[in-house]
C-alpha cells in the first residue's frame, strides 16, 4: 500500500506485487458472471457445502446407526476439527508458494477419499479415518477459494464475488443436509449419500484443477512483467 516496512509512516512511491486489480477485474461486478473462473470456484464451493454441512449434522447420526457410541463420535469429530485447524494454516503456507488451484483440487480429491472410507471400511475404523483424512481437507477450501477470487478478480468487488461463492456453498449445504436425512430414512443407511459426496468431490477437484490460474491470476501476471 505504499508504506515503509515495519510501520513506517512516510509514504513512498513504488510498484508492489500486490495490486488492487485482478486480470479479470470488472467495473461492474455483474460482468464477472460472464467469466469462467467465478463459476468454477463457486461450483467447487457448492460441493464444499454439500460435504461439510451435511456431515456437521449427520456424522454422529451415522455413527449411532453403526453402533458407535455418541461419545466416540463426538471425540472423532473433535479430532477432525483439531486437524482441520492445523490443515488450514498449512494450506495457507503452501498456497503462497504453489499454484492455489492445484492445492484446491487436491483438497477436494482428498475429501473424496474420506467419504469413500466410510463406505469401504468397517465403521470402527472408518470413523477415525474420516476424522483424519476429512479433517485435513475440511475448511482448507476457504482460504484457497477466497485468495483465488482476489488473485483473479482483484479486491474491488471481492466482497460480493466471494459472497456469491459462499452463497453457493450454503445452498449446497442446505440441500445436502436435508437430502442426506431423506436418503437415510428411505434406504436405512448413508451409503448412497456418502458415495454421492465422494463423486461430487471428484468433480470439484477436476473443476478446480481446470482453472487457468497462470493466465488470470495477478500473482503470475506480475511475475511475467518483471
Secondary structure, DSSP 8 states (H G I E B T S, - for coil): --B-TTT--SB-----S--S--TT--SSGGGGGGSHHHHHHHHHHHHHHHHHHHHHHHHHHHHHHTT--HHHHHHHHHHHHHHHHHHHHHHHHHHTTS-HHHHHHHHHHHHHHHHHHHHHS-HHHHHHHHHHHHHHHSSHHHHHHHHHHHHHH-STTHHHHHHHHHHHHHHHHHHHHHHHHHHHHHHSSSHHHHHHHHHHHHHHHHHHHTS-HHHH-HHHHHHHH-
